[in-house]
Amino acid sequence: MPPQLLPASAAAFAPRASSVNVVLGSKVEPWLTQTLKRINRVKRPLNSVPQHQRCLTETLSSPNAIWTLTSLMLPKAPEADLKKDSDPLVEAISNYQIIHVEAYIVHVDMVLRNEVAYKLTPDTIDTLVEYHKDIYCANAKANIYDWTEKDQQCKKLHEEYVQAINKFVYRTHVTALEGLEEDGMGELLGGKSDEVKSQILGLQKPLLPPPPKVMDVFRQPPLLPSSPASMLWSQPHATSCLPAPVEAWRVLPSSPSVSVTSADSNVTLWATMGLGDAQLPSPTPSFSQPFTTAPMYSAAYSTAGLYYGSPLVTSPIPQLPLPSMLAPQCGVSVGYASFGGWDHRYDNYATTM
């Protein structure tokens, strides 16, 4: 790609040069000859390349050679100060203004890049800078939350815009010179004004808040056997309300495949199991049935239903007093006897009372 050659007058904050840098090729395009003949009030000879270059340079170097690149409709005041009216036309006229973006040509190249370069006039730059400071920054600050360095960030944003608008140079194809008028004035044709508008509005950067700080998330470590929380239940005051162990014959087997026929076998299977190890589910609601002559066996099957979870139909049994040794301890109910030995053990106990 050929190097982008621009004169010193195209730099930021540089004054306008007294003469425009024009570079033509060895052959002049016919459309350029027709354009120069159209804008000249006095007929000038245009028979060679130097004559075209001299005529174009003098025309573009005139103080009146100002081009209108585009027009912007911008608010006159911040959003909080805009007037409200029922008529949209009256509201638009009262609150908005049209700014004509004007520029002058600083460079014409018909050899390497076939382009023409425009630089904004000082009046246009001052108008855009004032709008950005008084209106755009005010709206940006009002539409975002506050933080510590908000004013400094807004000031920095405006300073960056001042640098960018002064460095702005619009470059387009040399065919834009077809819009040249008398005294070197002109206007962009072919929809290029929309391109200029998009580039100028793109220089207005949004006011961004600082990124959120990363908060450290502390997770509770898992409880280990040696941790104080896990050892809480091993303290004497913590075990005062735990259920006391029960004898083996008072616990019903929890598996149907295990058959227990004697107290010795109960001791073998369940001697090391306390009442706290046996998880008793909530009993299922019983159905009201007529009283039968086998209250003990129906009560045993009802008790078995608590372990197997089967919806057995039970019969009501009379409320019999239990000895103090079978009373619940610390809110936890005691276990139940096995199937085979419940009836005769209860009868034996009843006869001794």
Secondary structure as UniProt FT lines:
FT   HELIX           8..10
FT   TURN            12..13
FT   STRAND          21..23
FT   HELIX           30..39
FT   HELIX           49..60
FT   TURN            63..64
FT   STRAND          67..75
FT   HELIX           79..81
FT   HELIX           88..95
FT   STRAND          96..109
FT   STRAND          115..120
FT   HELIX           122..131
FT   HELIX           132..136
FT   HELIX           137..142
FT   TURN            148..149
FT   HELIX           150..167
FT   STRAND          169..173
FT   HELIX           174..179
FT   HELIX           182..184
FT   STRAND          186..187
FT   TURN            190..191
FT   HELIX           192..201
FT   TURN            202..203
FT   TURN            225..226
FT   TURN            228..229
FT   HELIX           230..234
FT   HELIX           236..238
FT   TURN            240..241
FT   HELIX           248..250
FT   TURN            256..257
FT   HELIX           263..270
FT   TURN            271..272
FT   HELIX           275..277
FT   HELIX           295..308
FT   HELIX           324..326
FT   TURN            330..331
FT   TURN            339..341
FT   HELIX           342..351
//
